[in-house]
């Protein structure tokens, strides 16, 4: 029997889930209670291949995470995670994932950047750039507040990912939005 949450996904979200439904990208994480961690349930999760499909993870009452910094074809998947009430206006992309506090912006890039914190022009932390060894909660998962993670598109049939060739392009993309990176590892 399919979970009710999984049945509430749009057709476009189901297509996006198929893209992420790879053992090297998906990872089981707990459905959270207040003040619990979003960390995966599996020890040594960055090196673990998840045997369950996303559908199985959701059906069993778990959330799922997307591992970042992983190679997809000739690109690495990284995610801009903005936890800011103005995140939608800041990012200015056609597609993003709505989260409890902000958004996730999926980026495919040919050069792997390091993870880091993101700041606005005033020096206030507004989010994180998530690369190798990090993960974010995936579409169809449920936040402890009851809000589901879902895809928002400003234009019909807009691309799910921003594609960039270099770290220089990533820096320019962020600076155009007045987002500044401080590397953490």
C-alpha positions as CSV (number, residue, x, y, z in Angstrom):
1,X,0.0,0.0,0.0
2,X,1.4,3.4,-1.0
3,X,1.8,6.1,1.6
4,X,-0.6,9.0,1.5
5,X,2.3,11.4,1.3
6,X,3.8,9.7,-1.7
7,X,0.4,9.8,-3.5
8,X,0.3,13.6,-3.0
9,X,3.3,14.1,-5.3
10,X,2.8,15.9,-8.6
11,X,3.6,14.2,-11.9
12,X,6.7,16.4,-12.2
13,X,7.8,15.6,-8.6
14,X,7.5,11.9,-9.4
15,X,9.7,12.3,-12.5
16,X,12.3,14.2,-10.3
17,X,12.2,11.4,-7.7
18,X,13.0,8.9,-10.5
19,X,16.1,10.9,-11.3
20,X,17.3,10.7,-7.7
21,X,16.3,7.1,-7.1
22,X,19.8,5.8,-7.3
23,X,21.5,3.9,-4.4
24,X,24.4,6.4,-4.5
25,X,22.2,9.5,-4.2
26,X,19.3,8.5,-1.9
27,X,19.6,7.8,1.9
28,X,17.1,7.0,4.6
29,X,16.7,9.6,7.3
30,X,14.2,9.7,10.2
31,X,10.8,11.3,10.1
32,X,11.6,14.0,12.6
33,X,10.1,15.0,15.9
34,X,10.8,18.4,17.3
35,X,14.5,19.2,17.7
36,X,15.7,15.9,16.2
37,X,18.6,15.7,13.8
38,X,18.1,15.4,10.0
39,X,21.2,13.0,9.9
40,X,20.8,9.7,8.1
41,X,20.0,6.6,10.1
42,X,22.9,4.6,8.6
43,X,26.4,4.7,10.2
44,X,29.1,5.7,7.7
45,X,26.3,6.9,5.4
46,X,28.5,8.7,2.9
47,X,30.0,5.4,1.9
48,X,26.7,3.3,2.2
49,X,24.6,2.4,-0.9
50,X,20.9,2.7,0.1
51,X,19.1,-0.6,-1.0
52,X,15.6,0.8,-0.5
53,X,14.0,2.9,-3.2
54,X,12.6,6.3,-2.4
55,X,9.1,4.9,-2.6
56,X,10.0,2.1,-0.1
57,X,11.6,4.7,2.2
58,X,8.5,6.9,2.2
59,X,6.1,3.9,2.5
60,X,8.0,2.7,5.6
61,X,7.4,6.1,7.3
62,X,10.9,7.5,6.8
63,X,12.1,10.7,5.1
64,X,14.8,10.4,2.5
65,X,17.9,12.5,1.8
66,X,19.8,13.5,-1.3
67,X,23.6,13.1,-1.0
68,X,25.4,16.0,-2.4
69,X,28.8,16.2,-4.1
70,X,28.1,13.0,-6.0
71,X,28.8,12.7,-9.7
72,X,25.9,12.5,-12.2
73,X,27.3,12.0,-15.6
74,X,30.0,14.7,-16.1
75,X,28.6,17.0,-13.4
76,X,28.6,17.0,-9.6
77,X,25.3,17.6,-7.7
78,X,25.5,20.4,-5.2
79,X,22.7,22.2,-3.4
80,X,22.2,25.7,-2.2
81,X,20.2,25.5,1.0
82,X,18.8,29.0,1.9
83,X,17.1,29.3,5.3
84,X,15.7,32.7,4.9
85,X,12.2,34.2,4.5
86,X,13.4,36.0,1.4
87,X,15.0,32.9,-0.2
88,X,12.7,32.8,-3.2
89,X,13.4,36.4,-4.1
90,X,17.1,36.0,-3.5
91,X,17.7,32.9,-5.6
92,X,15.7,34.1,-8.7
93,X,15.6,30.6,-10.4
94,X,12.8,29.0,-12.3
95,X,12.7,25.9,-10.1
96,X,13.5,25.3,-6.4
97,X,12.4,23.0,-3.6
98,X,10.3,24.6,-0.9
99,X,11.4,23.7,2.6
100,X,10.1,24.6,6.1
101,X,12.4,27.7,6.4
102,X,13.4,28.4,2.8
103,X,14.5,26.6,-0.3
104,X,16.9,24.2,-1.9
105,X,18.4,25.0,-5.3
106,X,19.8,22.1,-7.2
107,X,23.0,22.7,-9.2
108,X,25.0,20.5,-11.5
109,X,28.6,21.7,-11.9
110,X,31.7,20.3,-13.6
111,X,34.1,21.4,-10.8
112,X,33.4,20.2,-7.2
113,X,33.3,23.1,-4.8
114,X,33.8,22.7,-1.0
115,X,30.9,23.0,1.3
116,X,30.5,26.3,3.1
117,X,28.2,28.8,4.8
118,X,26.3,31.4,2.7
119,X,26.1,35.0,3.8
120,X,24.2,38.1,2.5
121,X,25.9,41.4,1.8
122,X,25.4,42.4,5.4
123,X,27.4,39.4,6.7
124,X,24.4,37.5,8.1
125,X,24.3,33.8,7.5
126,X,21.5,32.9,5.2
127,X,22.2,29.2,4.4
128,X,24.7,26.7,3.2
129,X,26.4,25.4,0.0
130,X,26.2,21.6,0.4
131,X,28.8,19.5,-1.4
132,X,30.7,16.2,-0.8
133,X,29.7,14.4,2.4
134,X,26.5,16.4,3.0
135,X,22.9,15.7,2.4
136,X,19.5,17.5,2.3
137,X,15.9,16.2,2.9
138,X,14.3,15.2,-0.4
139,X,11.0,15.9,-2.1
140,X,8.0,14.1,-0.6
141,X,9.6,14.0,2.9
142,X,7.7,15.6,5.8
143,X,9.2,18.3,8.1
144,X,8.4,18.0,11.8
145,X,6.2,21.1,11.4
146,X,4.0,19.1,9.0
147,X,5.2,21.0,5.9
148,X,6.2,18.7,3.0
149,X,9.3,19.4,0.8
150,X,8.0,20.0,-2.7
151,X,9.0,21.4,-6.1
152,X,8.0,25.0,-7.0
153,X,8.3,26.1,-10.6
154,X,7.9,29.7,-11.7
155,X,7.6,28.6,-15.3
156,X,5.9,25.5,-16.6
157,X,8.5,23.0,-17.9
158,X,11.5,24.9,-16.4
159,X,14.7,23.0,-15.7
160,X,15.1,21.3,-12.3
161,X,18.8,22.1,-12.1
162,X,21.1,25.1,-12.7
163,X,24.0,23.8,-14.9
164,X,27.3,25.5,-14.4
165,X,30.7,24.7,-15.9
166,X,33.1,26.0,-13.3
167,X,33.6,27.4,-9.8
168,X,34.0,30.8,-11.4
169,X,30.4,30.5,-12.8
170,X,29.2,29.4,-9.4
171,X,30.8,32.4,-7.7
172,X,29.2,34.7,-10.3
173,X,25.8,33.0,-9.9
174,X,25.9,33.6,-6.2
175,X,27.3,37.2,-6.4
176,X,24.6,38.2,-8.8
177,X,22.2,37.3,-6.0
178,X,24.3,39.0,-3.3
179,X,25.2,35.6,-1.8
180,X,28.7,35.1,-0.5
181,X,30.4,31.8,0.4
182,X,32.7,31.1,3.3
183,X,34.2,27.5,2.9
184,X,33.9,25.2,5.9
185,X,35.9,22.2,4.7
